[in-house]
Amino acid sequence: MKNKIQYFVAFALLALISFSTSVMAQDPDPGPGGDPGGGPPVGGGAPIGSGVYILIAMALAYGISRWYAIHKAKTVQE
């Protein structure tokens, strides 16, 4: 049962990583009147996914550290 949960979590993380790399902000609609200022939009159409990599890396580092701590505690008890 534990192996099934681990495989499911690994698959879910892989799916999340693969889908999050294709997320980009849409260009703003110019609207019926056009842009009176003539400049680029305020947001600039920045991509959304740049912070996702940092979040995934931090979660991975935390998971590895927890796994190491649990594994170390089990070996000390034996």
C-alpha positions as CSV (number, residue, x, y, z in Angstrom):
1,M,0.0,0.0,0.0
2,K,2.8,2.4,0.9
3,N,4.5,1.8,-2.5
4,K,1.3,2.6,-4.3
5,I,1.1,5.9,-2.5
6,Q,4.7,6.7,-3.3
7,Y,4.2,6.0,-7.0
8,F,1.0,8.1,-7.0
9,V,2.8,11.0,-5.4
10,A,5.8,10.7,-7.8
11,F,3.4,10.6,-10.8
12,A,1.5,13.6,-9.5
13,L,4.7,15.7,-9.1
14,L,5.9,14.7,-12.5
15,A,2.5,15.7,-14.0
16,L,2.6,19.0,-12.1
17,I,6.1,19.8,-13.3
18,S,5.4,19.0,-16.9
19,F,2.1,21.0,-17.0
20,S,3.5,24.0,-15.2
21,T,6.2,24.6,-17.7
22,S,3.7,25.5,-20.4
23,V,1.7,28.1,-18.5
24,M,2.3,31.6,-19.8
25,A,0.3,34.8,-19.4
26,Q,-1.9,35.9,-22.2
27,D,-1.4,39.1,-24.2
28,P,-3.9,41.8,-23.1
29,D,-6.8,42.5,-25.4
30,P,-6.4,45.9,-27.0
31,G,-10.1,46.7,-26.6
32,P,-12.3,48.6,-28.9
33,G,-10.7,52.0,-28.5
34,G,-7.1,51.0,-28.7
35,D,-4.3,52.2,-26.3
36,P,-4.4,55.9,-25.9
37,G,-0.9,56.0,-24.3
38,G,0.7,54.1,-27.1
39,G,3.1,52.3,-24.7
40,P,3.3,48.7,-23.7
41,P,0.9,47.3,-21.1
42,V,1.8,47.8,-17.5
43,G,2.3,44.1,-16.7
44,G,4.3,43.4,-19.8
45,G,2.8,39.9,-20.2
46,A,5.3,38.3,-17.8
47,P,5.3,34.5,-17.6
48,I,3.6,32.9,-14.5
49,G,5.8,29.8,-14.1
50,S,9.1,31.3,-13.1
51,G,8.4,31.0,-9.4
52,V,7.2,27.4,-9.7
53,Y,10.7,26.1,-10.2
54,I,11.8,27.7,-7.0
55,L,8.8,26.2,-5.1
56,I,9.5,22.8,-6.5
57,A,13.2,22.9,-5.7
58,M,12.4,24.0,-2.1
59,A,9.8,21.2,-1.7
60,L,12.2,18.7,-3.1
61,A,15.0,19.8,-0.7
62,Y,12.6,19.7,2.3
63,G,11.4,16.2,1.3
64,I,14.9,14.9,0.9
65,S,15.9,16.4,4.3
66,R,12.9,14.7,6.0
67,W,13.6,11.4,4.3
68,Y,17.2,11.6,5.5
69,A,16.2,12.4,9.0
70,I,13.7,9.5,9.2
71,H,16.2,7.1,7.6
72,K,18.9,8.2,10.0
73,A,16.5,7.7,13.0
74,K,15.6,4.2,11.8
75,T,19.3,3.2,11.4
76,V,20.1,4.5,14.9
77,Q,17.3,2.4,16.5
78,E,18.5,-0.8,14.9
